[in-house]
């Protein structure tokens, strides 16, 4: 008879896979259940590790969490590479926020003031300084902010490597769908179309599909991948606002350039639309005209798991034995390591560090829709 | 021992496949050689049968040829359907040329005058009449021309059906590349990587790859396919000029919408570029904004076989026994049936009808580059 599993992780995106790996490192017997690990939102993600660039004055808890995660990401990337023997494309080249007109410039200056109030490292750049750093920028760029600490990783390589590390640590895999099995208010395992798997603990990391147990909603994102074939590409991550739409350009080590992303409050939907591709290409080429020469290699759409306050839900779920690791929104890749660390702490009875403690699902107890 | 082939057709695009079928109908023993029949320019083609819409005052021979071909296409489509048992998506819904500003309107009026001088059926439409016929047109449309005789066919379905008809008529297929084998100024068959195939006649229908025997050049075209999934799509083929770029929108019976096409004088190149996709989507949505809601299902690039005077080369080649059927440029689908008819006449010693006789390759005898 098979040894029962200590923990079943539902969902093999970057969050679930990292949880499974770290739990197995604690000596636990872990099963990961996912019909196609890494094929969800992680497959579309651009991999920006950008809490400073994405700072909103109104979300201090998210900023604290993001800074905590970004601060440890280089070490995490190194550990994943070490454990898997695979590269993850971590690239500490910094992010350049650019302004295309006077309104943009004022907006960047305003954000920069708030960034500096938080003690964050940002640098004001003139138009000439922008172009010196990125000669491919459109001549219309009038100013910029350099964020040296906002780095990037390649989410596809990262999730592949984490899955490999998990497998080598003894995590078992079942390629199927699953739901927590609950009896008398307690998790008893996971129900799959092939039968039930017993386990005392279930980690729910199914992203936008976790609606039965968490107040998450799908937020559609469409993303493009361009390929250089030796053509010049930017050196930094470049972000800007074109026709009131935010756009980013993420150049990888291997010449790939990711362009994203739409934010559409739709149901679960993976359709690539003509209008989104048009807008993304228009806007990205407005920042970096030379991108027009690159190959359009891929367009994908996935659903991010949005949460009501943009903080993820990490902690005890609505039934005993259920641990949530969902609702990461745009930040699943960035927050994957700190989420896995917190989940491991919860499962092994340790304390969760403060920035992650703010993600306890209990803050939504009044949302009767999903609890009770 | 195998029976020797009477004719080998090199190239299984819409032109070569139609030649092979029609030759086999004459009782000839035909071999068609192509590594992937139907995967070249025919795979990208939009299938507009549009000699009137595409009329240039300076190319009367091409117009005569196109009108001759368009006049017989409905019968040809019916014959292909009959012979293959497959639909080809022939759709006689007419073409709407639209003007987005006063300059466009003047241009359309000018072309319409010349179209009427040729006795072609065209109808001037006001802005209101355009929108009455196509409610999805952008409100910026100020006038139009309806060309009721410019129809469409689905090139992918057509080439599939013609290949099936050819096979059922006894055409043999070899999935490989080939070149005419020539001894003492006479074709002796076809050389393939797997050995030589003997034949007294070779029909060269390799499109933009026929450079060794004909003055053709690759003209890159990038084309998109959108998918409706029940969304409203136009009823007519819609064509216009946006930012000085010609764009067309071809709605199929099944909800697919083809958007094309770039015209790039590049070497043989099947790379889809970001800039081309951006321009095609921008321009198509400028004519029909609702297209932005459709799925971007596919983007492909292929090389049309351009000729020096935009007329194809149909007739005796530079060595005895070689028959050319290349250089069809944008018109391979439209001209496929009349080309096959002419090639069959040439091979069986009949006369070629006048509009096709103008395509005799002899007109380029002075082009020593390709003729000895």
Interface residues (C-beta under 8 A of the other chain):
Chain A: X224 X226 X229 X271 X272 X273 X274 X275 X277 X278 X281 X282 X284 X285 X291 X292 X293 X294 X295 X296 X299
Chain B: X224 X226 X229 X271 X272 X273 X274 X275 X277 X278 X281 X282 X284 X285 X291 X292 X293 X294 X295 X296 X299
